[in-house]
Amino acid sequence: MSAVPASRFAPPSARLALVAATAALTAATATACSTSSSNNAGNTAATSNSGGSGKTIQVVAAENFWGSIASQLGGSHVKVTSIITNPNTDPHDHEPTAADARTVAGAQYAIVNGIGYDAWADKLLAANPGSGRTELKVGDLVGIKPGGNPHRWYSPDNVHQVIEKITADYKKIDPADAAYFDQQKATFETKTLAGYNKLIADIKAKYAGTPIGASESIVTPLAEGLGLKMLTPEAFLDAMSEGSDPTAKDKTTIDQQIKNKKIKIYVYNSQNSTPDVQAQVKEAKAEAIPVATVTETLTPAGASFQQWQTTELRGIEQALAKATGK
């Protein structure tokens, strides 16, 4: 994968300095003073038998897809605040606010994606060191180095790795409620994510090896998890994700793939629909190639991780069924 340009992610230095200074002045009251939107949507994991210490872990997640999972795994023993909650906000380009800094400063547990996707979050953590704060950087957990594909929430295997790690971290932070966290995890994986897991297994069993096209690299981890064959040039996928211009050669290759129906379906990120992508969607539809959509963050904003993902997976499954007749 090509390296992600730092300019796409880094907020102006003056803005970051102001944020850090503001946070330093307010860190003492940070735990009680957070104005970012909390993400407890879709908390369908078991919340009975809370018992234990009565402790509530203050959690901050840079993005709401990880925040949704963290909230459901923690149940009544966590308060999760996600910084990126608006579907119209590009997580790459977010400029931290003083409220974001206060939230980070007061958190006992912080979850960031890493891999260059949310470099602003790394800077917030560095500028607001918390005493004893536990930090989870997803990229480090799953072994993806900077410059690799950052969209790990679209990898089913990586999602389950994150579930394991969050649960283990909760148990270390709050040992008195370890049994509760184990129960939350078991319910989340076997019941809450049952539809998500079944769709992934069904698509892989029925459509493995099916060639597809896509608008950007956000689709790649999902395609790998579903056993689908990505034909779109990787350089084009990276360019679209990084906000740079694709080459004429890559665009011609994709046009030929669509025209000659070498791909069965086309999947695009509707939150990053550039003129090039819009043209490819139009071409695919003109050739009767089914089109499915994904988004960068939870859509709608109040959806849970599993509601969001199963909706997208059903769309992909329907497109594959239409394309293949299976």
HUJOJO-V641039 format. One record per backbone hydrogen bond with DSSP energy under -0.5 kcal/mol. CO is the residue of the C=O (numbers start at 1). NH is the residue of the N-H. If there is no record, write none. Layout:
BEGIN
CO_NH, CO_NH
END
This chain:
BEGIN
5_8, 5_9, 6_9, 6_10, 12_16, 13_17, 14_18, 15_19, 16_20, 17_21, 18_22, 19_23, 20_24, 21_25, 22_26, 23_27, 26_29, 27_30, 29_32, 29_33, 30_33, 32_34, 37_82, 38_40, 40_43, 42_44, 51_54, 57_59, 57_79, 58_108, 58_109, 59_81, 60_111, 61_83, 62_84, 63_67, 64_68, 65_69, 66_70, 67_71, 68_72, 69_73, 70_74, 71_75, 74_77, 75_78, 77_57, 79_59, 80_39, 80_82, 81_61, 83_85, 84_64, 85_87, 86_89, 89_91, 90_93, 91_94, 94_96, 97_101, 98_102, 99_103, 100_104, 101_105, 102_106, 103_107, 104_107, 108_134, 109_60, 110_136, 111_62, 112_138, 113_139, 114_117, 116_119, 118_121, 118_122, 119_123, 120_124, 121_125, 122_126, 123_127, 124_128, 130_132, 130_133, 134_110, 135_137, 136_112, 136_138, 137_140, 137_141, 138_142, 139_143, 139_144, 140_143, 143_145, 145_148, 150_152, 151_154, 152_155, 154_156, 155_159, 156_160, 157_161, 158_162, 159_163, 160_164, 161_165, 162_166, 163_167, 164_168, 165_169, 166_170, 167_171, 168_172, 169_173, 170_174, 174_177, 175_178, 177_181, 178_182, 179_183, 180_184, 181_185, 182_186, 183_187, 184_188, 185_189, 186_190, 187_191, 187_192, 188_193, 191_194, 193_197, 194_198, 195_199, 196_200, 197_201, 198_202, 199_203, 200_204, 201_205, 202_206, 203_207, 204_208, 207_210, 210_229, 211_264, 211_265, 212_231, 212_232, 213_267, 216_219, 217_220, 217_221, 219_223, 220_224, 221_225, 222_226, 223_227, 223_228, 224_227, 227_209, 228_230, 229_212, 229_231, 233_236, 233_237, 234_238, 235_239, 236_240, 237_217, 237_241, 238_242, 239_243, 239_244, 247_251, 248_252, 249_253, 250_254, 251_255, 252_256, 253_257, 254_258, 255_259, 256_260, 257_262, 257_263, 258_261, 264_290, 265_213, 266_292, 267_215, 268_270, 268_294, 269_272, 270_273, 272_274, 274_278, 275_279, 276_280, 277_281, 278_282, 279_283, 280_284, 281_285, 282_286, 283_287, 284_289, 285_288, 288_290, 290_266, 292_268, 294_270, 300_303, 304_308, 305_309, 306_310, 307_311, 308_312, 309_313, 310_314, 311_315, 312_316, 313_317, 314_318, 315_319, 316_320, 317_321, 318_322, 319_323, 320_324, 321_325
END
